[in-house]
Amino acid sequence: MVARAGSSIEASATSRRATAGGALYVVATPIGNLQDLSSRAIDVLGSVDLILAEDTRHSAKLLAHYGIGTACRSFHEHNEAHQVARIVERIAAGERMALISDAGTPLINDPGFRLVAAMREQGYAVIPIPGPSAVVCALSVAGLATDRFCFEGFLPARASARRRHLQTLAAEQRTLVFYESPRRVLQAVADLAAEFGDERPAVLARELTKIHETVMRGTLAELQVWLETHVEQCRGEFVIVVAGAPSADEDGDTASVSTRDLLRALLAELPLKQAVSVAVGLTGGKRNALYQQAIALSGAGKEESSHGEE
């Protein structure tokens, strides 16, 4: 796209990098396997004046592996705001810097937004050095639709906030991607099943590109059971990929009711055990799975009625 004279749209600063001198390189680093660092990334990290690293101790291992001796400075969410002006000033004076995160592509659920925004606003070069990304890595092996997807990052830590957030996403038709920590992954999958329905297809990707890489596909209910019976797998970093909600055409019945909505309606009129029995008869679903879903919905209802927070 060419900006017209007088247009408020700025041309890419990248086109001026040959004459401007200073530049910020946004460099993707491995998410697990050190061999995934590109040769271009190695060249850039070895030639810039300074590397801005989310955790200098963590990045030191990667740099040492490739014999890169460039100086590093800590740059993370807690100190980013007060460093931006000085970094932009130094780049304006001709310095070249690289921004890296602990793993993957910077700014994707990592620090750097303020810095890149400031660089763009002031017209300085920001140059992407593409590479690993846990989001794209998980999508590429999930076997779910990838033509349209929505990255949601980490879900809220508090159960009540997490359930409310998931309720806003239950009808989202794009494939959904979440990050989750090992200590919350089981409850997150349980809440996904409660809010999206037990039968929603999903993929659980653990320790991608590492020695113990595991990719499990099934329904949300099946993945919940797998986590419950394989507690030793609740370690490392997780990416959860969930199929989008089916459209009315895919359902084949615009009046169809989800298991979640059916249980909610039954719980409003019947005791929990009776509501589960009716739901089993109507849906043919597994009693235990429906019982656990009913307990979760019943608990959420009590929280909402009391307006309490965890």
Summary of the structure (lengths in Angstrom):
residues: 310
radius of gyration: 23.7
end to end distance: 49.8
largest distance: 74.2
contacts: 949
relative contact order: 0.11
helix: 46%
strand: 17%
